[in-house]
Amino acid sequence: MSKYFVAYGSWKLRFSQPTDEQDCALQLFDLPVQLRPEVHSILEDISSIIDTTTGFELLPSGKRIARTGAIVIGNLFCDLIPLAVVELADDDRFVIHHRLTRVDPWIVHMIRVGMPINGEGSLSRALETAYDRDHLLLNNWECFYIKGLPDIELEQKFEIDQNFPYFTLCREWWARVDGRKMDGIVPQLGDEIQYWSYDNHFCEIAENPRGDAGYVSVMQYCKRKNAWHDPLFTFKKKVFNEDALERWERNYENQWLDEGAEAALSKFFDYPLKPLPDWRRTRLDLACEIVETGNLFMVNFDDCRVHGHPDGTGRLQQCEIEYLKTRGQPNEASIYRDFERITQEVEKFMSEMGLTFRRSNYSKLTFLRDHVHAVDRQLADAGNHG
C-alpha cells in the first residue's frame, strides 16, 4: 500500500549543485489533505500545515529511520526546502507527482511537469536527476505560461445597474480569493494585483477593402522605457463585427509615438479611421488561477470616463472576466469549463455584495458610439429649444 508525502531536502538537489551523501537525506512528512495529489498546481504555505511529528527520514540507500528530536522546517529560511510531493510504496518504489517551481517566504508553488515519475531505489537521486533534466521548465517559471486560444479574447462582461466603488469591490473580491474561500481558486503567484489608470485614444475602423470592422487604439502605458517621458505606448487592435464573447485581439507594445494618435494608428494598421472621444480607464486587475488545470483568469471592476464630462455622463462601470493564459499546456475544453466556473463565482460574489447585474458583451466601442449619439441628441435638443 502506498502513501503520499511532502519531501523536504537540500536546496542543492533542486538547483543542480554538487552533493554528498549528507545532502541526499530527505525528510518526509505526511501529505496534508489540502495538497491533493491529483491537482495540476499547488500554491500553499506548506510549512504552516505540515505536522512535523509525522513521517520519517529517508536515506539515499532507501532506508527509512525515525526522526529523533524536533526538526525546523520552513519555505525559504531553513536548511531544508520543500522539493516534491511523492508517493511511496511499502517497498522502495516511488512516484514523484509535483516538483518545486518557486519558493517564497510565505508560499510554495509546486507543479506537475509531464507525467508522474516512477522509480525505485534512491528517491533523492531521482529528484536530483529530474530537476536537472527539467531545469528550464522548473526554474524559468514565467516561461511556462502558454496562452490558449491565440489572438482570441475570451471575455465575459457584466452590466451593473448601480454605480459602485470599484476599489471596495476589488478589495472584497481579493479577500475572497486570497482567503481561499473558493475551493481550488487562488491568486496568481507573484502577479496577484495590478493597478491601472491610463488614457485611451480610440478610433473605430472605417469601411475598408479588407472588410475589417472593430477598433484600434493607443493605450498610454508601456513596459519598456529608457526615460519616463519617452513617447512609448501600446497599440491595440480588435476586429469584430458585433459585440460578442469572443473577439480577435492583439496588443502591439513599445510603440514610439511622435505624431497624433489617429495618424499613427492609421499608418501602423493601414486602415481609414473614425476618431472617437478620448477616455480614461481605471481598474484593479486580480489574476486568479484554477489549481486543477493551471488556467488563469483576470477579474476586474472597471471605471471608465470620457474626458471632459465631470457631470458623470460618459461614465461606464462594468465587471470583466478574461482568460489570460495557462500554466503549462493549454486544454481548450478546460479553459471554457473554468471560464464558466469563475464566471459563476463572480456572479455569486456580486449578488452577495447587493449588486444587480446581467451578463453582457457590451464593448467599449459600443459605449463610445452610444456616448457620441447621446451628446449629439443633447445638442440637437438644446438647439431646438434655443
C-alpha positions in Angstrom: 0.0 0.0 0.0 1.3 3.5 -0.9 1.1 6.8 0.9 1.6 10.4 -0.1 4.3 12.7 1.4 5.9 16.1 1.1 9.7 15.6 0.6 12.0 18.3 2.2 15.7 18.2 1.3 18.7 20.3 0.4 18.4 23.2 -2.0 21.4 21.6 -3.8 19.1 18.8 -5.1 16.8 21.4 -6.5 19.4 23.6 -8.2 21.8 21.1 -9.7 24.6 21.8 -7.3 27.3 19.2 -6.3 26.0 17.0 -3.4 27.4 14.5 -1.0 25.6 11.7 1.0 24.5 14.1 3.7 22.9 16.4 1.2 20.9 13.5 -0.2 19.0 12.7 3.0 15.3 13.6 2.8 12.7 14.5 5.4 9.3 13.0 4.6 6.1 14.4 6.1 2.6 13.1 5.7 0.7 14.9 2.9 -1.9 17.3 4.3 -5.4 16.9 3.0 -5.1 20.4 1.4 -2.4 19.2 -1.0 -4.4 16.8 -3.2 -2.0 14.9 -5.4 -4.4 14.9 -8.4 -4.3 18.7 -8.9 -2.2 20.4 -11.5 -0.7 23.1 -9.4 -0.1 23.6 -5.6 0.1 27.1 -4.1 0.3 26.9 -0.3 2.3 27.8 2.7 3.3 24.2 3.2 5.4 24.8 6.3 2.3 26.1 8.2 0.1 23.0 7.5 2.6 20.1 7.9 2.7 18.2 11.2 6.4 17.8 11.8 5.9 15.0 14.2 4.7 12.7 11.4 6.8 10.9 8.8 10.4 9.9 8.8 13.9 10.4 7.4 14.7 8.7 4.1 18.4 8.0 3.5 19.8 7.7 -0.1 20.0 4.0 0.4 16.2 3.9 0.7 16.4 3.1 4.4 13.7 4.8 6.5 14.6 5.8 10.0 12.5 7.5 12.7 13.4 11.1 13.4 14.7 12.0 16.8 14.0 15.4 18.3 12.3 18.3 16.8 13.0 19.4 13.2 12.7 23.0 12.0 11.3 23.4 8.5 10.1 26.4 6.5 9.7 27.6 3.0 12.8 29.6 2.4 14.8 30.4 5.6 15.8 26.9 6.8 18.4 24.4 5.6 15.7 22.2 4.0 13.2 23.3 1.4 10.1 21.6 0.1 11.1 19.7 -3.0 8.2 17.5 -4.2 5.0 15.6 -3.5 5.8 11.9 -3.7 4.0 8.6 -3.3 5.9 5.8 -1.6 5.0 2.1 -1.6 5.9 -0.3 1.2 8.9 -1.4 -0.8 11.4 1.0 -2.4 9.2 2.1 -5.3 8.1 5.7 -5.6 6.2 8.1 -7.8 7.1 11.8 -8.0 3.9 13.8 -8.6 4.8 17.5 -8.2 8.1 19.4 -8.1 9.0 22.8 -6.8 9.0 25.7 -9.3 9.1 28.6 -6.9 9.6 29.2 -3.2 8.8 32.5 -1.5 8.9 33.3 2.3 5.1 32.7 2.7 4.2 30.4 -0.2 5.4 27.5 -2.2 4.5 26.6 -5.7 4.7 23.0 -7.0 3.5 21.8 -10.4 3.2 18.6 -12.4 5.5 18.7 -15.4 4.7 15.9 -17.8 3.7 12.6 -16.4 4.4 11.5 -12.9 7.9 10.0 -12.5 8.0 6.3 -11.5 11.2 4.9 -9.9 12.8 2.7 -7.3 15.9 2.9 -5.2 17.2 6.4 -4.2 14.4 9.0 -4.3 16.9 11.8 -3.7 19.0 10.8 -6.7 15.8 10.6 -8.8 14.8 14.1 -7.7 18.3 15.4 -8.5 18.2 13.9 -12.0 14.7 15.0 -12.7 15.4 18.6 -11.6 18.5 18.7 -13.7 16.7 17.3 -16.8 13.7 19.8 -16.5 15.6 22.8 -15.2 14.5 25.1 -18.0 10.8 24.4 -17.3 11.1 24.5 -13.5 13.5 27.4 -12.9 12.3 29.9 -15.6 8.8 29.8 -14.3 7.5 32.8 -16.2 8.3 31.0 -19.5 5.9 28.1 -18.6 2.8 30.2 -19.3 1.2 29.5 -22.6 -1.9 31.3 -23.9 -4.5 29.0 -25.3 -6.9 30.4 -27.9 -4.2 32.6 -29.6 -5.4 36.0 -30.8 -8.8 35.4 -29.3 -10.1 37.4 -26.4 -12.5 35.3 -24.3 -14.1 37.9 -22.1 -17.4 38.0 -20.1 -18.7 41.4 -19.2 -21.4 42.3 -16.7 -23.6 45.4 -16.9 -24.2 46.5 -13.3 -27.2 48.7 -12.5 -25.8 50.7 -9.6 -22.8 53.0 -9.5 -20.3 51.2 -7.3 -17.0 51.8 -5.6 -14.7 49.7 -7.7 -11.8 49.7 -5.2 -14.1 48.4 -2.5 -15.4 45.6 -4.7 -11.9 44.7 -5.8 -10.7 44.6 -2.1 -13.6 42.3 -1.2 -13.1 40.0 -4.2 -9.4 39.8 -3.3 -10.2 38.8 0.3 -12.3 36.0 -1.1 -9.6 34.7 -3.5 -6.6 35.2 -1.2 -8.6 33.8 1.8 -9.2 30.5 -0.2 -13.0 31.0 0.1 -13.5 29.3 -3.3 -12.2 25.8 -3.5 -9.4 25.4 -6.0 -9.2 29.1 -6.9 -6.1 31.0 -5.8 -4.2 34.2 -6.7 -1.7 34.1 -9.5 1.7 33.8 -7.7 3.9 36.8 -8.0 1.5 39.0 -10.0 -1.7 39.0 -7.9 -2.8 42.6 -8.2 -2.2 45.2 -11.0 -3.4 48.8 -10.6 -4.1 50.6 -13.9 -5.3 54.1 -14.7 -4.5 55.2 -18.2 -5.8 57.3 -21.0 -7.0 55.7 -24.2 -7.0 57.3 -27.7 -9.7 55.4 -29.6 -10.6 55.1 -33.3 -13.2 53.0 -35.0 -12.1 51.1 -38.1 -14.0 52.7 -41.0 -15.1 50.9 -44.2 -12.0 49.4 -45.9 -11.1 47.0 -48.8 -10.3 44.2 -46.3 -13.8 44.3 -44.8 -12.5 44.5 -41.3 -14.5 46.2 -38.5 -13.8 47.0 -34.9 -11.3 49.5 -33.5 -7.7 50.4 -32.9 -6.4 52.4 -30.0 -3.4 53.9 -28.3 -3.2 53.0 -24.6 -1.0 55.3 -22.5 1.2 52.7 -20.9 4.4 50.9 -21.8 6.5 48.3 -20.1 9.9 49.4 -21.5 11.1 52.9 -21.3 14.6 54.3 -21.1 13.2 57.6 -19.7 9.9 58.4 -18.0 8.9 60.9 -20.8 9.7 58.6 -23.7 6.7 58.6 -26.1 6.3 54.9 -26.0 2.8 53.4 -25.9 0.8 50.3 -26.5 -1.3 49.9 -29.6 -4.4 47.6 -29.6 -6.4 46.1 -32.4 -9.7 44.4 -32.0 -11.5 43.0 -35.1 -15.2 42.1 -34.7 -18.5 42.8 -36.5 -20.7 42.8 -33.4 -20.2 42.7 -29.6 -19.5 39.1 -28.7 -18.0 36.8 -26.0 -15.0 36.1 -28.3 -13.2 38.7 -30.4 -9.9 38.8 -32.3 -7.4 40.9 -30.3 -3.8 41.7 -30.3 -1.6 44.2 -28.5 1.5 45.8 -30.0 3.7 47.0 -27.2 6.5 49.6 -27.0 5.4 51.7 -30.0 7.1 55.1 -30.5 4.5 57.8 -31.0 5.8 61.2 -32.2 2.6 62.3 -34.1 -1.1 62.4 -33.4 -2.8 59.2 -32.3 -5.2 58.9 -35.3 -2.4 59.5 -37.9 -0.1 57.0 -36.1 -2.8 54.3 -35.9 -3.9 54.8 -39.5 -0.3 54.4 -40.7 0.5 51.5 -38.5 -2.6 49.4 -39.2 -3.3 50.7 -42.7 -6.9 51.5 -42.1 -9.1 54.5 -42.6 -10.3 55.5 -39.2 -13.0 57.4 -37.4 -11.8 59.0 -34.2 -14.0 58.7 -31.1 -13.6 60.6 -27.8 -10.6 60.1 -25.5 -11.3 58.4 -22.2 -9.6 57.2 -19.1 -9.8 53.6 -17.8 -9.2 52.9 -14.2 -9.2 49.4 -12.9 -7.6 46.9 -10.5 -6.8 43.6 -12.1 -6.9 40.5 -9.9 -5.5 37.4 -11.5 -6.9 34.1 -10.3 -5.6 30.6 -11.0 -7.6 27.4 -11.1 -5.2 25.0 -9.5 -6.5 21.8 -11.0 -5.8 23.0 -14.6 -3.4 25.9 -14.3 -5.8 28.2 -16.2 -5.5 31.9 -15.2 -8.3 34.5 -15.4 -8.4 38.2 -14.8 -11.3 39.7 -12.8 -11.7 43.4 -12.7 -14.2 46.1 -11.9 -13.9 48.9 -14.4 -14.4 52.6 -14.1 -14.2 54.3 -17.5 -14.9 58.0 -18.0 -14.9 60.1 -21.2 -12.7 63.2 -20.9 -14.4 66.5 -20.3 -17.6 65.2 -18.6 -17.3 65.9 -14.8 -21.1 65.7 -14.5 -20.9 61.9 -14.6 -22.2 61.5 -18.2 -19.9 59.5 -20.3 -19.2 57.0 -17.5 -19.1 53.3 -17.8 -18.8 50.8 -14.9 -18.5 47.1 -15.7 -17.2 43.9 -14.3 -15.0 41.9 -16.7 -13.6 38.4 -16.6 -11.0 37.4 -19.2 -9.0 34.3 -19.8 -5.3 35.2 -19.7 -3.1 32.1 -20.1 -2.4 28.7 -18.8 0.4 27.5 -16.5 1.6 24.6 -18.7 0.0 23.1 -21.8 -3.5 24.6 -22.5 -6.5 22.4 -23.0 -9.3 24.2 -24.8 -12.2 22.3 -23.1 -10.8 23.0 -19.6 -10.4 26.7 -20.5 -14.1 27.0 -21.3 -15.1 24.9 -18.2 -13.0 27.0 -15.9 -14.3 30.2 -17.6 -17.8 29.3 -16.7 -16.8 28.3 -13.2 -15.1 31.6 -12.4 -18.0 33.5 -14.0 -20.5 31.8 -11.7 -18.3 32.6 -8.7 -18.2 36.3 -9.6 -21.9 36.3 -10.1 -22.4 34.8 -6.6 -20.0 37.4 -5.2 -21.8 40.4 -6.8 -25.1 39.1 -5.6 -23.8 38.9 -2.0 -22.5 42.4 -2.4 -26.0 43.6 -3.2 -25.5 44.4 -6.9 -28.0 43.7 -9.6 -26.4 42.8 -13.0 -26.6 40.8 -16.2 -24.2 39.1 -18.4 -23.3 41.2 -21.4 -20.9 41.7 -24.3 -21.2 45.5 -24.2 -17.9 46.7 -25.7 -16.0 49.9 -25.2 -16.6 50.7 -28.9 -20.4 50.5 -28.4 -20.1 52.5 -25.2 -18.3 55.4 -27.1 -20.7 55.2 -30.0 -23.6 55.5 -27.6 -22.0 58.4 -25.8 -21.4 60.3 -29.1 -25.1 59.7 -30.1 -26.3 60.9 -26.7 -24.2 64.1 -26.9 -25.5 64.8 -30.4 -29.1 64.4 -29.2 -28.5 66.7 -26.3 -27.0 69.3 -28.6 -29.9 68.9 -31.1 -32.5 69.2 -28.2 -30.7 72.3 -27.0 -30.8 73.8 -30.5 -34.5 73.1 -30.9 -35.2 74.9 -27.6 -32.9 77.7 -28.3 
